[in-house]
Structures are given as C-alpha cells and as structure tokens.
Amino acid sequence: MSTVGRFRRERGDRLSNGMVGFLLTVPALLLLAGVVCYPLVSGLVTSLFKQSLVLPGRSFVGLANFRSVLAGDFWPALGHTLVFTVCTTAASFALGFGLALALNVGLRGRSVLRGLFLFPWVLPSVVVSFLWLWIFNANYGVLNGLLMKLHLIGDPVAWLGQPGTAMLAVIVAKTWNSFPWMMVMLLAGLQTVPRDLHEVAALDGAGAVRRFRAVTLPHLRPMIGMVLLLEMIWNFQHFDTIYVMTGGGPAGATTTFAVSVYDTAFKGFDLGSAGAIGALWMLILSILVVGYVWLSERRSA
Amino acid sequence: MSAATATPRRTATRRVASAAARRRGRGGRVGAVVAVVVIGCFGLLPVYWLLVTAFSPTGDVFAFPPHLVPRHLTLSHFDNLLHTPKLLRYLLNSVVVSLITAALSVIVSAYCGYSFAKFRYAGRRSLMYLVLASQMFPQALLLITIYLVFSATGLLNSYLALVLSFTTFTLPLCIWMLKGFFDTIPDELIEAARMDGAPTRTIIHRIMMPIAAPGLIAAGLFAFIRGWNDFIFALTLAGPDRQTLPPGLVNTYVGEFQTAWPDLMAASLVTSLPVVIAFVVLQRHLVAGLASGAVKG
C-alpha cells in the first residue's frame, strides 16, 4: 500500500464514522449472541444443575452430573467420536488429495470433473444417509449384491447390525460426503504452486517424487494444515449422518458426543447430564485444536 | 509481478522442461487417469444408484442380486410422492423457510460485511474472528437452550424459530464472503460519492449494494442451500406441520416395517434437486469462497 493511501486513510477521508460502522453489524451480532453465545454459556451452566427438559425448575447439584457422566456414557462416546473423527478425516484427506493431485496433472475437462465430483458434498446430509443406508442394506443392498457376485462373501452381511461394520458404514458415508471439499481446497492450493520451481527442479534432475516432497508439499503445508483442522472439528461435532443411519446403535456402538448429548437431552430429558457431556466434549475439542496448532507451529518453526 | 522481464527466460526454461516432462509425463498421466477413475467411481456410482433406484419399478428394486443396469424405467415413485400430502406440506415448509432464511441472511450479512470491509473502528478485527469462531461450537449443545427459550416464548413449531436458527448459522460464511466482495470495490468510489455530498445511507444502498449484486446472490444461494439441508434444528424445533423435508423424510420413511426404498430414493432426489441447481449456479463463487476458508454447508 502506498504512503499516500495510508495517509489518506488515517486522515479519515475513508468513512470515518466508526459508530455507523458498528451499528451496521448489530443485527448480525444480536443473532449470534442470541442463538450461539447465550445458548453456549447457558448450556454449560446447566451442567451444574439437575434439570428436566419437560418439567419446570432446577436444583444446583455441583459436579454430580460430571461424576455420573464420567462413570458412564463419557468414555465410550469419547472412543467412538475419536474413531469416527480420525478415520473420516484421514480417509477424506487421502481421497481428496489423491484426486486433487490427479486433476492437477492437467487432464482435459478438469473444471467439469471438479464440478461433477462436488455433487456428494452439496447433497443434503439426510439424503447422503439414506443413500448409504440403501447401499448397505442387508437384504437388497447393492453392496452385498456386488460382493456376492464377485464371490467375496458367501452370505449377505448385516452391515448396520453389527458394531464394527456399523461404524465402518457411517465412516464411509461421511467420507463420501466430505472428500470433495478436501479435493477442491487442495486443488486450489496446488494451483498456487509456482510452475517455475517445478521446472527448475526438473531441469536439475529431480524426479516426480522428489519434486513432490521438495516443492509441492512445502508450498501446500499451510493449506493442508487448515483443511485437516477444519475437517477434524466438523467431524468431531458431526450429528446428521450418524443419527439417521444408526441412531447411535447398534448397542450404542456409534454413539458419538453429538448423538449422546442429543439423546440425553431430547430423549432422556436429562439436561444436566447433557450439559456435562457437552462441556467435556468442548474441553476435549479445545485440547485437540490447541494441541494440533501447537504441533503444526512447532513443526514449521 | 514483473512479468515483462521474466518472460523470455521463463519460456526458454519451459520449453526445455516440457520436453523433459513429456518424456517422463506419460507414467504420471496414466496414474492420474487411474486415480480419477477409481476415486470417481466411489464418488459418482452412489449417485448413479440413487437415480437407478428412483426410476426403476418396485419389483426390479427389490430383486436380489440387484440389476446394475436398469431394465425398465418408471415415474411411478414420483407419482406416489405427489399423492403423499404430508410430503407436499414438508416441501412447502422447506421452500418458505429456506427462502426467508436466504433473504434475511443476505440483508444481515451485507450490512455486517460492508461494515467489516469499509469501516475502521476499535474491536473490528475481534468481532470478525468472533463471527468466524461461532461456527465451531457444537450445535447439539446449543440446541438445549435454544429449545428451552423457544419453548418458553411459544415459538416452538413456528417458521420463525427455524428461520432464526438457520440464518444465524449461515452468517459466518455469508459475512466473510461479502466482506471479501466489498474489499474488492475501490474506496475511491465511496470518496467520490462523499465529495458529491451523498450520505452514507445513499452510498450503501444506491452505489455499493448494486455493485455487489453478484456477491449478494451468491451469499443468498449459499444461505438457501444451508437452510434447505439443515437437519438437527428442523428436527428438534418444529413439529410435523412446520417441519422441513430432511426431518420430514425421516419421519415419513424411517421406522416403517418395510422401508419403501424406491419412494424414498425418489423423494431424496426431489429433495436434492433445488440445492443441486443452486450449486450449479453458485459453483464459481462457491469455489472461490471455499478457498477463502470459512465454510461448511
């Protein structure tokens, strides 16, 4: 920015009236305060009370909710949330990055392909869930049909009826839904890698793998860090696909924090316990995010 | 960038390098095509299966092993949808709520985005990041209090409850998207109008908003998609007569003794169509907005 521009700005020729500026943000801030900030604080406070969704009144119980939650639902929910988050994030990153690298080679019709591959991402999450429920269906599902045709399985598998395969099914569905976003972001990142650097490296005799590690990856690292972090946060909080596909079952095997809080509050009517799980959930997420940022900054330093 | 001086050397480099790339490139290209085909199958075959199921006669849908290529096509499942009155009700609710959400979201985030882009005041940057951070909180937790508040004020099961909650969660992206848009409009325009004595109100409404129209449309389409796709708020805050399509489909088809899969796939297709159309219109802006890094649908 030129000195003249900066000077002009400081003198305040540019809209100087800060009060007007602030007033313009008020509607947005009111909505965010009412629908996000207040409910967040209030939800966390609820964890210290015994309170029902349907009955009026509440009584202060201190940390009793946390004690009962930590003795029960918390640990399985933590395990399921971590498995779901790590597997979904890793799988969608692998597929998204692979596709981005492949499309970046300069295939004909790249932008058309990119648009086409984004479809799974734009579909309503409920539709994604129904579609994969149908594919994984034990009696008529196309997956069982294909696997039996290929003689990989002898009898139909009840994918959603067993703990391990049910988790696998929701991970596959969510990965299908998320990897296109990864692909778009990483492809955008790849296109900012300077061609000249690649060419110079190629002239110096660096092979494709070497150039990928020495040129592409360092350029892409901030973008990779950001998409992994965002995807991790979103998967950690994901609700829709799991709730529609399994409802947290079978036998609680896919009950993540989101499903657990929802069921405790809106099916068990126990707002205190729901608030306690929610508070622990946010605590773990904060630890993960801070740890992630700390690790990635230490690595880049 | 000083393109003029660099160009001759760069083209020379490129010529040599592309010869080298050609020698080596064939293996890479084959690998790329294989990767696109394999990942593409994972990405697109489920969509194919959605279409096949929605357009096949019921007998074919429940054949096992399934017919991978449809033998007959039919529109009968779509006809069934038309004869399910509650689905039409959900559709109407979805249209009403998503359109109002889009309109409200554009108005609120246009002013806020404009303020972030063109005004300077204390706390502006903190507010910007606060707006961005607000999408990071778990919605299931927020929902507890939101439900209690709407319940106490008698707003449960109203369009207003849905519109308010949908709109709020579109704001982070829409505000940042529109801020980016206003950033690209030169300040000189504002200064010139100011010299001519135009008040701020006129500058905003008569000059800036018309210029930003493509951005406003993009933000509106995004908000529409977000509202249309929402599940958890619509499921919890609305009863059957105000519910939108996503929870409506769950209520209609899940938990039946035998799920009517072809009808459900046809309904899923209908539910997806508006967002797919909005997305095709929006794609160019959305990809740019995505890359600016504040998104999730």
Interface residues (C-beta under 8 A of the other chain):
Chain A: R9 D13 R14 L15 N17 G18 M19 V20 G21 F22 L24 T25 P27 A28 L29 L31 L32 G34 V35 V36 C37 Y38 P39 L40 S42 G43 L44 T46 L53 L95 G98 L99 L101 A102 L103 V105 L107 L113 R114 G115 L116 F117 L118 F119 P120 W121 V122 L123 P124 S125 V126 V127 F130 L131 W132 W134 I135 N137 N139 Y140 G141 V142 N144 G145 L146 M148 K149 W176 F179 P180 W181 V184 M185 A188 R195 D196 H198 E199 V200 A202 L203 G207 A208 M226 L230 I233 W234 Q237 F239 D240 Y243 V244 F257 A258 V259 V261 Y262 A265 F266 L271 A274 G275 G278 W281 M282 L285
Chain B: R10 T13 R14 V16 A17 A20 A21 R24 G25 G28 R29 G31 A32 V33 A35 V36 I39 G40 F42 G43 L44 P46 V47 W49 L50 T53 V61 F62 A63 F64 P65 P66 L68 I107 V108 S109 Y111 C112 Y114 S115 F116 K118 F119 R120 Y121 A122 G123 R124 L127 L130 V131 S134 M136 F137 P138 Q139 A140 L141 L142 L143 I144 T145 I146 Y147 L148 V149 L164 S165 T167 T168 F169 L171 I175 D187 I190 E191 R194 T200 I225 W228 N229 F231 I232 T236 L245 P246 P247 L249 V250 Y253 V254 W261 L264 M265 S268 T271 S272 V275 V276 F279 V280 Q283 V287 L290 A291 G293 V295 K296 G297
